[in-house]
Amino acid sequence: MHASVLDWYGDKLTQVTDLVTPTLWLIGAFVVLMAYIVYRSWKKAAIAALGMAIVIAIVNNVTSLSDMVEGEIAAPLSVTAPAGVGSTA
């Protein structure tokens, strides 16, 4: 039972990612076009494109990013005292 829930979760995550990515590309194209129309500047349109590229990259890599965070949380903490603290010399 436990494995089937995880398989279902993995399938749904893949389906949502496959749906969201093309939608973000359409939104990105619209944002870049509107940035150029409103400001009449290729610089501002390029900044909008860069921002959308970052958002798309984050959405496409959300599982690996969450694994990185989980790895940091699960890593054992090593606590060492700074030099000179606690010494009786």
Backbone as ProteinMPNN parsed JSONL, in Angstrom:
{"seq_chain_A": "MHASVLDWYGDKLTQVTDLVTPTLWLIGAFVVLMAYIVYRSWKKAAIAALGMAIVIAIVNNVTSLSDMVEGEIAAPLSVTAPAGVGSTA", "coords_chain_A": {"N_chain_A": [[0.834, -1.193, 0.0], [1.946, 1.209, 0.77], [3.878, 1.735, -1.189], [2.307, 2.085, -3.441], [1.02, 4.507, -2.986], [3.162, 6.276, -3.055], [3.949, 5.888, -5.701], [1.675, 6.868, -7.008], [1.813, 9.545, -6.182], [4.226, 10.31, -7.423], [3.502, 9.989, -10.128], [1.435, 11.909, -10.342], [2.852, 14.254, -9.771], [4.572, 14.351, -11.968], [2.658, 14.657, -14.014], [1.522, 17.157, -13.361], [3.761, 18.818, -13.568], [4.298, 18.471, -16.295], [2.091, 19.77, -17.31], [2.273, 22.38, -16.299], [4.697, 23.473, -17.254], [4.554, 24.076, -20.174], [2.548, 25.988, -19.975], [3.791, 27.992, -18.463], [5.711, 28.769, -20.335], [4.076, 29.986, -22.259], [2.994, 32.093, -20.732], [5.385, 33.392, -20.172], [6.197, 34.253, -22.742], [4.142, 36.062, -23.243], [4.572, 37.932, -21.178], [7.111, 38.945, -21.854], [6.551, 40.076, -24.347], [4.658, 42.016, -23.575], [6.263, 43.566, -21.907], [8.004, 44.671, -23.762], [6.186, 46.113, -25.383], [5.021, 47.95, -23.58], [7.242, 49.366, -22.482], [8.879, 49.876, -24.646], [11.501, 48.934, -24.976], [14.252, 46.898, -25.526], [15.975, 46.048, -23.61], [14.509, 45.923, -21.207], [12.676, 44.006, -21.971], [14.4, 41.853, -22.28], [15.22, 41.515, -19.643], [12.802, 40.748, -18.512], [12.492, 38.33, -19.865], [14.665, 36.906, -18.866], [13.936, 36.735, -16.165], [11.608, 35.136, -16.368], [12.774, 32.839, -17.405], [14.267, 31.988, -15.239], [12.204, 31.39, -13.42], [10.927, 29.287, -14.809], [13.017, 27.425, -14.857], [13.265, 26.883, -12.132], [10.769, 25.698, -11.586], [10.945, 23.43, -13.226], [12.945, 22.049, -11.937], [12.091, 21.427, -9.386], [11.864, 19.082, -7.857], [14.513, 18.184, -7.56], [15.552, 20.363, -6.214], [14.077, 20.258, -3.84], [15.044, 17.858, -2.86], [17.641, 18.619, -2.287], [17.235, 20.392, -0.171], [16.04, 18.696, 1.708], [18.207, 17.009, 2.108], [20.001, 18.712, 3.366], [18.666, 19.225, 5.746], [18.494, 16.703, 6.868], [21.14, 16.103, 7.284], [23.663, 15.318, 9.62], [24.355, 17.351, 12.435], [27.362, 18.88, 13.264], [28.791, 19.983, 16.059], [31.168, 22.105, 17.143], [33.317, 23.598, 19.486], [34.556, 26.93, 19.364], [38.018, 27.901, 19.062], [39.704, 28.237, 22.125], [37.465, 28.501, 23.673], [36.054, 27.215, 26.517], [38.368, 26.087, 27.385], [40.654, 25.435, 30.025], [43.114, 26.434, 30.376]], "CA_chain_A": [[0.0, 0.0, 0.0], [2.802, 2.383, 0.898], [4.537, 1.977, -2.47], [1.324, 2.558, -4.422], [0.781, 5.922, -2.715], [4.323, 6.993, -3.566], [3.87, 5.837, -7.163], [0.615, 7.802, -7.391], [2.36, 10.888, -5.982], [5.204, 10.545, -8.485], [2.77, 10.159, -11.383], [0.734, 13.198, -10.315], [3.861, 15.31, -9.854], [4.995, 14.394, -13.366], [1.567, 15.204, -14.808], [1.394, 18.585, -13.076], [4.93, 19.479, -14.161], [4.104, 18.47, -17.743], [1.053, 20.744, -17.624], [2.669, 23.729, -15.897], [5.823, 23.973, -18.032], [4.133, 24.807, -21.382], [1.779, 27.16, -19.562], [4.758, 29.024, -18.101], [6.312, 29.294, -21.572], [3.111, 30.929, -22.853], [2.973, 33.279, -19.869], [6.664, 34.071, -20.376], [6.154, 34.956, -24.03], [3.237, 37.194, -23.076], [5.229, 38.926, -20.318], [8.176, 39.584, -22.626], [5.891, 40.921, -25.349], [4.076, 43.181, -22.898], [7.361, 44.419, -21.438], [8.488, 45.449, -24.904], [5.147, 47.042, -25.832], [4.824, 49.01, -22.589], [8.425, 50.189, -22.252], [9.596, 50.08, -25.91], [12.907, 48.731, -24.667], [14.672, 45.509, -25.599], [16.629, 45.723, -22.341], [13.481, 45.515, -20.235], [12.13, 42.74, -22.448], [15.396, 40.829, -21.976], [15.15, 41.285, -18.195], [11.589, 39.959, -18.291], [12.765, 36.979, -20.364], [15.565, 36.272, -17.902], [13.133, 36.412, -14.987], [10.743, 33.991, -16.679], [13.637, 31.666, -17.555], [14.592, 31.539, -13.886], [10.991, 30.763, -12.87], [10.734, 28.004, -15.496], [14.065, 26.518, -14.394], [12.925, 26.465, -10.765], [9.632, 24.77, -11.645], [11.403, 22.169, -13.809], [13.874, 21.38, -11.033], [11.557, 21.505, -8.024], [12.145, 17.854, -7.109], [15.93, 18.146, -7.163], [15.745, 21.398, -5.203], [13.537, 19.767, -2.57], [15.974, 16.847, -2.366], [18.783, 19.329, -1.714], [16.811, 20.92, 1.124], [15.876, 17.551, 2.604], [19.543, 16.532, 2.432], [20.591, 19.631, 4.334], [17.974, 19.071, 7.023], [18.795, 15.378, 7.396], [22.568, 15.985, 7.567], [23.931, 15.448, 11.055], [25.014, 18.587, 12.83], [28.58, 18.696, 14.053], [28.975, 21.187, 16.848], [32.491, 22.181, 17.744], [33.535, 24.868, 20.174], [35.636, 27.709, 18.796], [39.3, 27.798, 19.782], [39.805, 29.059, 23.319], [36.243, 28.452, 24.456], [35.943, 26.039, 27.344], [39.67, 25.583, 27.846], [40.978, 25.9, 31.387], [44.532, 26.821, 30.451]], "C_chain_A": [[0.871, 1.246, 0.0], [3.446, 2.741, -0.443], [3.539, 2.525, -3.494], [1.005, 4.037, -4.213], [1.933, 6.756, -3.257], [4.351, 6.997, -5.096], [2.821, 6.816, -7.676], [1.118, 9.242, -7.276], [3.36, 11.233, -7.09], [4.537, 10.774, -9.826], [2.073, 11.518, -11.441], [1.712, 14.367, -10.42], [4.36, 15.466, -11.287], [3.917, 15.019, -14.242], [1.421, 16.707, -14.598], [2.557, 19.353, -13.689], [4.794, 19.545, -15.674], [3.035, 19.469, -18.172], [1.521, 22.18, -17.366], [3.758, 24.295, -16.8], [5.393, 24.672, -19.325], [3.304, 26.058, -21.055], [2.709, 28.297, -19.178], [5.455, 29.603, -19.326], [5.374, 30.295, -22.247], [3.031, 32.219, -22.044], [4.255, 34.082, -20.062], [6.697, 34.855, -21.677], [5.261, 36.188, -23.932], [3.89, 38.307, -22.252], [6.321, 39.667, -21.076], [7.58, 40.519, -23.672], [5.304, 42.172, -24.711], [5.159, 44.124, -22.377], [7.9, 45.262, -22.591], [7.457, 46.49, -25.339], [5.016, 48.218, -24.866], [6.023, 49.941, -22.519], [9.199, 50.516, -23.524], [11.107, 49.962, -25.704], [13.229, 47.247, -24.733], [15.368, 45.094, -24.31], [15.609, 45.218, -21.327], [12.816, 44.212, -20.663], [13.097, 41.595, -22.154], [15.402, 40.508, -20.479], [13.915, 40.453, -17.857], [11.801, 38.514, -18.747], [13.674, 36.228, -19.403], [14.812, 35.865, -16.631], [12.238, 35.203, -15.216], [11.572, 32.722, -16.85], [14.023, 31.105, -16.19], [13.39, 30.831, -13.259], [10.77, 29.39, -13.492], [11.777, 26.986, -15.033], [13.761, 26.016, -12.991], [11.793, 25.448, -10.784], [10.073, 23.425, -12.209], [12.299, 21.386, -12.864], [13.382, 21.347, -9.588], [11.853, 20.238, -7.225], [13.602, 17.796, -6.681], [16.227, 19.21, -6.115], [15.214, 20.937, -3.844], [14.426, 18.671, -1.995], [17.191, 17.5, -1.725], [18.433, 19.85, -0.32], [16.652, 19.788, 2.128], [17.237, 17.002, 3.018], [20.218, 17.421, 3.457], [19.961, 19.462, 5.714], [18.368, 17.741, 7.666], [20.265, 15.214, 7.754], [22.809, 16.161, 9.061], [24.693, 16.737, 11.346], [26.26, 18.25, 13.628], [28.851, 20.02, 14.754], [30.354, 21.123, 17.479], [32.643, 23.557, 18.368], [34.667, 25.617, 19.481], [36.89, 27.606, 19.658], [39.288, 28.732, 20.975], [38.562, 29.018, 24.198], [36.226, 27.133, 25.229], [37.281, 25.486, 27.802], [39.998, 26.19, 29.216], [42.429, 26.356, 31.506], [44.731, 28.259, 30.649]], "O_chain_A": [[0.571, 2.222, -0.687], [3.545, 3.918, -0.791], [3.908, 3.351, -4.329], [0.745, 4.748, -5.184], [1.717, 7.814, -3.848], [4.733, 7.993, -5.711], [3.049, 7.514, -8.664], [0.879, 10.06, -8.164], [3.33, 12.339, -7.629], [4.95, 11.651, -10.585], [2.116, 12.199, -12.466], [1.423, 15.359, -11.089], [4.55, 16.585, -11.763], [4.224, 15.826, -15.119], [1.217, 17.449, -15.558], [2.359, 20.422, -14.266], [5.134, 20.56, -16.281], [3.078, 19.966, -19.297], [1.198, 23.087, -18.132], [3.746, 25.491, -17.087], [5.841, 25.794, -19.561], [3.358, 27.056, -21.774], [2.451, 29.449, -19.527], [5.759, 30.795, -19.359], [5.819, 31.327, -22.748], [3.003, 33.311, -22.611], [4.218, 35.311, -20.111], [7.17, 35.991, -21.711], [5.591, 37.24, -24.48], [3.773, 39.485, -22.59], [6.443, 40.885, -20.955], [8.064, 41.636, -23.854], [5.441, 43.269, -25.253], [4.989, 45.343, -22.403], [8.215, 46.438, -22.408], [7.819, 47.629, -25.633], [4.91, 49.364, -25.302], [5.863, 51.161, -22.497], [10.096, 51.359, -23.488], [11.882, 50.782, -26.194], [12.573, 46.431, -24.085], [15.356, 43.916, -23.953], [15.829, 44.201, -20.668], [12.435, 43.402, -19.818], [12.669, 40.491, -21.817], [15.571, 39.35, -20.096], [13.977, 39.557, -17.015], [11.34, 37.58, -18.09], [13.471, 35.039, -19.156], [15.031, 34.779, -16.093], [12.125, 34.34, -14.346], [11.122, 31.639, -16.479], [14.095, 29.89, -16.009], [13.547, 29.782, -12.634], [10.459, 28.432, -12.785], [11.454, 25.814, -14.838], [13.978, 24.841, -12.694], [11.85, 24.443, -10.076], [9.628, 22.382, -11.73], [12.398, 20.165, -12.987], [14.19, 21.247, -8.664], [12.074, 20.322, -6.017], [13.898, 17.399, -5.554], [17.053, 18.997, -5.228], [15.834, 21.199, -2.814], [14.554, 18.558, -0.776], [17.716, 16.996, -0.732], [19.244, 19.759, 0.602], [17.083, 19.91, 3.275], [17.407, 16.574, 4.16], [20.936, 16.929, 4.328], [20.65, 19.546, 6.731], [18.554, 17.67, 8.881], [20.614, 14.271, 8.464], [22.229, 17.046, 9.691], [25.566, 17.145, 10.581], [26.22, 17.438, 14.552], [29.107, 21.04, 14.114], [30.665, 20.211, 18.245], [32.153, 24.554, 17.836], [35.641, 24.998, 19.051], [36.819, 27.265, 20.839], [38.904, 29.895, 20.852], [38.603, 29.455, 25.348], [36.37, 26.061, 24.641], [37.316, 24.502, 28.541], [39.645, 27.334, 29.5], [42.913, 26.629, 32.605], [45.869, 28.719, 30.73]]}, "name": "protein", "num_of_chains": 1, "seq": "MHASVLDWYGDKLTQVTDLVTPTLWLIGAFVVLMAYIVYRSWKKAAIAALGMAIVIAIVNNVTSLSDMVEGEIAAPLSVTAPAGVGSTA"}
